[in-house]
Amino acid sequence: MKNKQKSVDIIPYGKQNITQSDIDAVVEVLKSDYLTQGPAVKQFEDAFAEYVGAKYAVAVANGTAALHLNALALGVKPGDKVITTPITFAASANCVRYCGGEVVFADIDPDTYLLDINNVRAILEKDVNKEVKGIIPVDFAGRAVDLEAFRKLADEYGLWIIEDSCHSPGGYFIKGNGEISKCGSGEFADLAIFSFHPVKHIATGEGGMITTNNEELYHKLLELRTHGITRDQDKFQKTLEFAKGEPRTASSEPRTANNEWPAWYMEMQTLGYNYRISDINCALGLSQLQRAAEGLSRRQEIAAHYHEAFKNIPQVTDQNYEAANSQQPTANGHAYHLYVIETENRLGLYNYLREHKIFAQIHYIPCHLMPYYREQGWREGDLPYAEKYYQGCISLPMYPTLTDEDQTRVINIIKDFYS
């Protein structure tokens, strides 16, 4: 009788971690009176705003919805141009197109993989008709963009900034004065967005968050999230008679304590969307948020282990780690949603890892070379650093529950491939 071969578990590039406390939090909501539009949403918003250091937070259905609402709130319209990076998920650019605007891709810094501020400046210097209205930098892989520098540039040209922080809750960069600035804090960006997809730091199944320090934008986002409807009496445009369903009188009724607006009344004043998130999702998110610092610390440990292991493999470079750790204490500011290496024979390594049940991923195919954006006029050769990066990039397994044993397995398979 032959001995059965021990099965080997699959190691994905990312994975959620659901604990009993998460399950208990969701069950508590399922037993409550509210599955949506209840207290858990506001509780999650308040806790998340505190976590990133922002004044306001608006929870929404997903990160893409967050981007779309931001573009709407900032008034993006046909003819407006917005600059972003090609090395990102398509939604970072698509939100501009949803509003009829035009996307202008700028190249990346080959050391950090982030939007190159010098390339952005060059684009703005050529924008003689002032068609560019905003910038969407992305905290790619968890590395925080220097938004202090981008804010100075944006102010020089009268632009707004949306910070795409989907990869970097808990991350930060070091300001010129040596202090930290947290991703999504609203210190320099007008708006910031986060995603709670299962592979992200905080998982809600699907979900997203917008953070801001701008009260006007905050209230606008609340309306846009829910069909453009408001229940704020100070904003009502119709008469009290109309609201109560009474015949119109010659003069409007006075608004007194005995003559209040009926509880059912609301007004749709702009075209909004149903981008709400449920209390079920928010209960899970609030529970996950309690472990955010612990998960971030573990991600940084995993990154350091990878870096040490690849020092003597000439075919592998982890430039993003090197750049992030070139000066202390910036190492702690990298949130490591991804651990990206650049390699020779990327396809060969990718397939070899899959043969050994290690499912790495590629982040990302440059947006400007997607067929949709090629139809907008973008071509190969337009953004050489982004295109060169894509030829060799591969994201290795990175999630807090990745065990030392499984990480060693990943490292040994890579060493074996290049030996």
N, C-alpha and C positions, 0 to 999 in steps of 0.2 A: 504494500500500500504506500503510495507516494505521500510525502509530507506536503500539507497545504502551505502555499506561499503566503506569508503575512501580508495583508493588504496595507497599502500606504495611503494615508489620508491626503486629500487634495489641500493644497495651500493656495488660497486666492490672493489677489493683490490687496484686497481690502475686505473688511468684514465687520458687521455690527456685533456688539456685545450686550446681550439682554440678560439681566440679572433678575432674581426673585423680587427685588425691590421695584424694578421696572414693571414687572407683571402685576404686583400688588397695586401700584399706582394706577395702572390702566383699569384693573378690575374695580377699583374704588369709583372711578368715573363711570364705568358701565353700570354700576349699581345706583348712580346718582340720578338727579332729575335732568341733568344736561349732558347731552352727547356733543353738542355744538353750541356756539354762542353763549357759553357759560363762563364761570369764574376761572377755570383752569387756563384759558387763553390769556387773560390779563395777568395771572400769576406767572406764567411762563415769560411773557413779555417783560414784566418788571424785573424778574430774576436775571434774564439775559441782558437787559440794558445795564444792570449793575455789574454783571460779569465783564462786559467789554468797556464799561465806563461811559456809556452814552446816556443822554437825558431821556430819549424816547425809543421805543421799539414797537414794531407792528408785525405780528405773526401772520404769515400767509401760506397758501397752499403748497408752494415749492419755491426754489431759488429762481426759476425762470419767471414765475409770477412776480416775484420781488423786483427783478430787473425791469419787467414791463411796467409795473406801477411806478417805479422810479422815473423811467423815461416819460411817462404820462405826466407825473407830478411836476417835472422840470420843463414841460411844455415842448418836447421834441415834436417837430412837425415836418411835413414834406419840404425838402430843400435844405434842411439843417444837416450839418455834417458832424459826426462824432468820431473821435480817435480812440482806438483800442488796440489790443495786442492780437496777433494771429494765433499765439500759443495759449489757447484757452478752450473751454467748451463753447460750442456754437452760440449758446444763449447770451453770452456776454456781448456779442455783436448783434444777434437777431433782435434783441429788444429795441434797438434803434430802427430796424426795418419794420417792426410791428407798427411803429408810429409814422412810417413813411419817410424817415430820415435816411441819410446815406452814411455808410460805414467807411471810415478811412483807417486802414491798418497801418500801424507803424512797426518797425522791426524791433527785435528784442536785443537786450544786452547779452552777448554770448557767455558772459561769466555768471550772471544771475538768472538768466532766462526770463527776466522781467521786462516790461515795456521800457524801451530806451528813451530816456527823457531828452537826449540830444537829437534823436530822430524826430521826436514829437515837436521840439522847438523848430527844427528845420521845416517841418510841414506848416507850422503856424506862420513862419516868416514868409512863406509863399502864399498864404491865404489872404490875398489883397482885398477880396470882397467880404471878408469877415463871415464866411459861411460856417466855420467850425464853431460849435456852441458848447461842446463839452468833451471831457476825457473820461474813459473808463479803464483805469489801471486794474490789474488782476494780481492778487497776492498768490502767484502761482506756486503750487506744491507746498504752500505754507510759509514761503518766504515773503516777508512784509515789504511792500513798496515804500520808498521814502516819500511819503505824501507831503512832508514839509517842503521839499524841493518842488514837487508837482503843484502845490498850492501857490507858491510864488509865481510859477510859470502861468498857472491858470488865471491868477489875479492880473497879471500883466496883460493878458489878452481877453479878460472879461468872461471866463469860462466857468462852468460848473464841473464838479467831479463826483462820479459814482465810484466808490471803492468796491470791487468784487472781492469779498473776503470769504468766499465759500470754502477755501482751503485753509483758512487761518484763524479760527476762533481761538483766542488765547495768545495769538502771536503779537509781535510788536516790532518796531524799529527804533533806533536811537536817534533822537533829535540833535540838532547842532549844539544845544546846551548840555548834552550828555544825559538828559532824561529820556524815559521811554514814552512812546506813543502807541497805545494799543490799537490793533486792527478793529475797525468798526466803532471807534470811540467818538467819531464825529468832530475830532479836533481840527482836522484839515479837509476832510471830504464833506460835501453837502449831504450825501446819503451813502450808506453802505449796505451790502446784502450778504446773507449767509444761507447755506443750504443744510438741510437735515436728512439728506438721502442716507440710506444705511451704511455706505462706505465712509461717510464723513465722521468728524470727531463726535458729534452729537446726532443720534438717530431718532427720528420720529416716524419712520416709514417713508412718508413724503412730507415735506414741509420746508418753510423758509422763513427768514426774518429780515426786516429792514430796520436799521438803526439810524438815528439822526439827532442833532442838537437844535434843529430848526423847527420851532413850534408850528409855523404856518404850513410847512411841508408835511409835518406829522398829521395834522388835521385833514389835509388834503388826501393823504394816503388812506386814512381811515374811511373816507367816503368812497374813494376809488376801489377799495377792497370789497365794498358791499354795494355794488350796482350804482354807485354815485348817489346813494341815499343818505340823507341826514335826518337826525331827530333833534338837532340843536335848535331850540326855539328862537334863539337870537338870529338865526340864519333864514328862518322861514320867509317866503316871499308872498304866499297867499294870505288872505284875510282870515281872521278868527271865525267869521261866519261861515266861510267856505269849509274850513277844517271841521266845524261842528255839523255841517250839512244843513245849515239854517238859511232862510231867504236872505238875500243881500239887503242891507239897510242903507239909508242915506249916508250915515257916518259909521266909521268902524267902531266896534265895541271896545271899551277900554280894557286893557289887560290887568285885571285885578286878581286878588287871591280867590275871589268867588267866581271868577270868569276865566278859568285856566284852559289851556289847550288840551284837547282830549288825548288820552294816553295812547290811542291807536295812531295818531297822526304822524306822518313823515312826508318828506318831499324828495323826489329824485331831481336833483338840480344839475347833474352832469352825467355823461355816459360812463358808467363804471363797469365793474366785472364782479363775478362771484369768485373771488380769490381767497375766500375764508379758509381757515384751518380748523379742525375739530378739537374739542376738548380731549378726546381720546389721544390724538397726536401730541397735544401739548402736555398732557399728564406724563406721557413717556419722555418727552423732551425735558421736562422739569426734573424728572428723576435722573435722567442721563447727565444733566448739567451738574448734579451734585458730584459726579466723578470726573468732571472735565479736566481738572488740574492733574489728577492722578494719571489719566489717559495721555495727556500731553507730555508728562514727564517720561512715561514709558516709551512714547514715540521717539523722544530725544535719545533715550538709551539705545533703542534699536538702530537709529541712524548712526550713532557713534560706533556701534559694533560693526555695522556694514563698512563704514569708512576705514576702520582699522584693518578689516579683512582684505580690502581691495588695494591696499597700498602697494603691494608687490605684484599686481597683475597689470602689466603694461597696456593690455587691450581694454582696460576698464578705467574710466575717469568718472569721478563724482564731483564735477565742477560746482554744482549748486551747493553742496556741503562745504567745499573748500572756501567758496566766496562768502558763505554765511558765517563761517567760523574764523575768518581772517583777523577779526578784531573782537576781543571780549568787551562787553558781555553780549554781543549780538547773537552768539550761538543759542542762547536761551530764547531769543525772539522768533526763531524759526519753529512753526507749528507742525511741520512734517506730516502733512496730509499724504504726501507722496515721497518716496525716496527714488529719485531719478538718477540713473547712470547713463553715460554715453559709451557705446561699445563698437568694436569692429564686428562685422558679420552679425548684425542685430537680428536678422531673420533666423539665422541658424541658432543663435542662443535662445530666441523666443520659442522655437519649435522644440529645442532640446529640453528646455524647462517644462514644456507641456507634456513631453514624453514621460517626464518624471513627476507628473501631476502637480506642477508648480505653475500657476496661471498668472503670469506677469501681464502687464497691460502697457499700451502706448498712449502717452499723454503729451501732445495731441497731434493729430493730423492738422497742419496749418489751415486755419479757417479760410484764408484768402484763396486757397487752392481747392476748396470744396466746389463741386460743379455749380451750385447756386451762386457763389461769389465770383466764380470765373465768368458767369453770365453778366456780372456787373462790371467786368473789364479787368479783373485781376489775373496776373499771369505768373508762371514760374520765372524766377529770377528777380521778381519785384522786391522780395524781402529775403536777402541771402542768408542772414544769420538764423532766421526762423527755419528756413528750408534746410540748412545744414544741420541744425539741431535735430530736426525730425528724422534725418537719415540714420541717426545712431541712438536715439533716446529709447529707454525702456524703464518702466516703473516696477520696482521689486515689491514683494509683499511687505506691507506696512500697516499694522493695526495693533492696538494695545494688548490683545490676547495672543499675539504671535509669540510662541514659546521660544526660549533659547535653543531648544532642540530643533525646532522647525526652522529657525533662522539659520542655524548651523548647516542644516540640510540644504537650504537655498544656496548658501555660500559655497559649500562643497561641490554642488552640481555645477555652479558657474566656474569654479576653479578647474573642475574636471573637463569642462568643455574647452577651456583655453589652454589646458596643459599640453 
